[in-house]
Amino acid sequence: MGKLTNFKRSIWVFHASGGSCNACDIEIVAVLTPRYDVERFGIKLVGSPRHADVLLVTGAIPRDFADKLRRVYEQMPDPKAVVVVGNCGTSGGVFYDSYNIAGPIDEIIPVDVYVPGCPPRPEAIIDAVVKAWLKIEKLEKELEGKKE
């Protein structure tokens, strides 16, 4: 894992659930509980994509939700990162051949970090958010370099 060098602020995360069985969603909630308490590290779950730096997506995305997921992604300010949590979002999981699935999430929006598992462990979700954080820091440095 990389080292956080530009620790200027906390990172805000928006969670979008696209037809998941809630197993991944429960693990995301678990990282907020007192056992893991990620808010003490500056990782905060927010209620609007307009305030978010990272988009956490779970579930195999149904066709009627694909355009809504694109809109959520477009509402996020740059720089941003996308983390896919769970096997369903990564490959379609058990819904792979279903007629109503729009495909893996990376066919709908760009994905930066994958968290495999059904459901993945909370530690893996925290590690993925940190990787997304590193990507955002790198993008911010590149943007600062262009300004100078």
C-alpha positions as CSV (number, residue, x, y, z in Angstrom):
1,M,0.0,0.0,0.0
2,G,1.2,3.5,-0.8
3,K,1.9,6.2,1.7
4,L,-0.5,9.1,2.2
5,T,1.8,12.2,1.6
6,N,-0.7,15.0,1.1
7,F,-3.0,14.5,4.0
8,K,-4.8,17.8,3.8
9,R,-8.4,16.8,4.3
10,S,-10.8,14.0,4.9
11,I,-12.2,12.0,2.1
12,W,-16.0,11.9,1.5
13,V,-17.6,8.8,0.2
14,F,-21.0,8.3,-1.5
15,H,-22.6,4.8,-1.6
16,A,-24.7,3.7,-4.5
17,S,-26.4,0.4,-4.2
18,G,-27.5,-1.0,-7.6
19,G,-29.6,-4.1,-6.9
20,S,-27.3,-5.8,-4.5
21,C,-28.5,-8.5,-2.0
22,N,-27.4,-6.1,0.8
23,A,-24.5,-8.3,2.0
24,C,-21.9,-5.8,0.6
25,D,-24.0,-2.9,1.9
26,I,-24.0,-4.4,5.4
27,E,-20.2,-4.7,5.2
28,I,-20.0,-1.0,4.2
29,V,-22.1,-0.1,7.2
30,A,-19.8,-2.2,9.4
31,V,-16.8,0.0,8.5
32,L,-18.7,2.9,10.1
33,T,-19.5,1.1,13.3
34,P,-17.4,1.5,16.5
35,R,-15.3,-1.6,15.7
36,Y,-13.7,0.0,12.6
37,D,-14.9,3.6,13.0
38,V,-13.3,5.0,9.7
39,E,-14.5,8.5,10.5
40,R,-11.6,8.8,12.9
41,F,-9.3,8.4,9.9
42,G,-11.2,11.1,7.9
43,I,-13.3,8.7,5.8
44,K,-16.9,10.0,5.9
45,L,-20.1,8.7,4.3
46,V,-22.1,11.6,2.7
47,G,-25.6,11.8,1.4
48,S,-25.0,13.5,-1.9
49,P,-22.6,12.7,-4.8
50,R,-22.0,16.4,-5.2
51,H,-20.0,16.4,-2.0
52,A,-18.2,13.1,-2.6
53,D,-14.7,12.3,-3.6
54,V,-15.2,8.5,-3.9
55,L,-18.1,6.6,-5.2
56,L,-18.7,3.1,-3.6
57,V,-20.9,1.0,-5.9
58,T,-22.4,-2.4,-5.0
59,G,-24.5,-4.9,-6.9
60,A,-25.1,-6.1,-10.4
61,I,-26.5,-3.0,-12.1
62,P,-30.0,-3.5,-13.6
63,R,-30.5,-1.9,-17.0
64,D,-32.9,0.7,-15.7
65,F,-30.3,1.8,-13.1
66,A,-27.4,2.2,-15.4
67,D,-28.3,5.7,-16.6
68,K,-28.9,6.8,-13.0
69,L,-25.5,5.5,-12.0
70,R,-23.9,7.5,-14.9
71,R,-25.7,10.6,-13.6
72,V,-24.5,10.0,-10.0
73,Y,-20.9,9.7,-11.4
74,E,-21.2,12.9,-13.4
75,Q,-22.5,14.9,-10.4
76,M,-19.3,14.2,-8.5
77,P,-16.6,16.9,-8.6
78,D,-13.2,16.2,-10.1
79,P,-10.9,14.6,-9.0
80,K,-12.9,11.5,-8.2
81,A,-12.5,7.8,-7.8
82,V,-14.9,4.8,-8.1
83,V,-14.6,1.7,-5.9
84,V,-16.7,-1.4,-6.8
85,V,-17.5,-3.5,-3.8
86,G,-18.3,-7.2,-4.3
87,N,-18.4,-9.8,-7.0
88,C,-21.7,-8.8,-8.4
89,G,-20.4,-5.3,-9.4
90,T,-17.1,-6.6,-10.6
91,S,-18.3,-9.4,-12.9
92,G,-22.1,-9.7,-12.5
93,G,-21.6,-12.5,-10.0
94,V,-24.5,-15.0,-10.0
95,F,-26.5,-12.7,-12.2
96,Y,-23.9,-12.7,-15.0
97,D,-26.1,-14.0,-17.8
98,S,-29.3,-12.3,-16.6
99,Y,-31.3,-10.5,-19.3
100,N,-31.8,-7.5,-17.1
101,I,-28.2,-6.8,-16.1
102,A,-26.4,-3.9,-17.8
103,G,-23.1,-5.5,-17.3
104,P,-20.2,-5.2,-14.9
105,I,-19.9,-1.6,-13.5
106,D,-16.8,-0.9,-15.5
107,E,-18.9,-1.1,-18.7
108,I,-21.1,1.8,-17.3
109,I,-18.6,4.1,-15.5
110,P,-14.8,4.0,-15.1
111,V,-13.7,2.0,-12.1
112,D,-10.5,2.6,-10.2
113,V,-10.5,0.0,-7.4
114,Y,-12.1,-3.4,-7.2
115,V,-13.0,-5.2,-3.9
116,P,-13.6,-8.9,-4.7
117,G,-15.6,-11.0,-2.3
118,C,-19.2,-12.1,-1.6
119,P,-19.3,-10.1,0.6
120,P,-15.8,-8.6,1.0
121,R,-14.4,-8.1,4.5
122,P,-14.6,-4.6,6.0
123,E,-10.8,-4.4,6.0
124,A,-10.7,-4.9,2.2
125,I,-13.3,-2.1,1.8
126,I,-11.1,0.3,4.0
127,D,-8.0,-0.7,2.0
128,A,-9.8,0.1,-1.3
129,V,-10.9,3.5,-0.1
130,V,-7.4,4.3,0.9
131,K,-6.2,3.3,-2.6
132,A,-8.9,5.6,-4.1
133,W,-7.6,8.3,-1.7
134,L,-4.1,7.9,-3.1
135,K,-5.4,8.2,-6.6
136,I,-7.2,11.4,-5.8
137,E,-4.1,12.8,-4.1
138,K,-2.1,12.0,-7.2
139,L,-4.7,13.7,-9.5
140,E,-4.7,16.8,-7.2
141,K,-1.0,17.1,-7.4
142,E,-1.1,16.8,-11.2
143,L,-3.8,19.5,-11.3
144,E,-1.7,21.8,-9.0
145,G,1.3,21.2,-11.3
146,K,-0.7,22.4,-14.3
147,K,-1.8,25.5,-12.5
148,E,1.8,26.6,-11.8
